[in-house]
């Protein structure tokens, strides 16, 4: 097969075929032709390579050992984590990073206020519309001060244990 036929067979570009050959993933033979040397690829080798490309690859998330991670197997200090647990961990990390960024801001968008308090953006917009939550319209969005959110939450729920955990993110 020539380069163009090999590319069509594998469903890739001719440049990718060249890269596969350069990386040693497939072999290439150059044959003299009327227009100079032409690349020729072994059809059997391309079929085997195509099967290899189409095989599903499973790569588990690997993290260093932690008391939070419950593992099935441990390899030299590294732990494999099930996919559903990986999603949980990534959401927790991204949530913690977003909250850490919020501490230094004087005003929050409704999205940031929703992340910090657990209220939905719809709930916050309703509170603003009713006048229960002071906010300013800036551009297309609303801006809310963290202390106004804290006061709103206290008025809404009072000083209960459940409310204290909700407001922990609002305390400076």
PyMOL commands that set and color helices and strands:
alter all, ss='L'
color gray80, all
select helices_A, chain A and resi 3-10+14-23+43-54+83-102+110-117+121-130+146-157+161-170
alter helices_A, ss='H'
color red, helices_A
select strands_A, chain A and resi 29-33+36-40+61-64+74-75+78-81+107-109+136-138+141-145
alter strands_A, ss='S'
color yellow, strands_A
deselect
rebuild
show_as cartoon
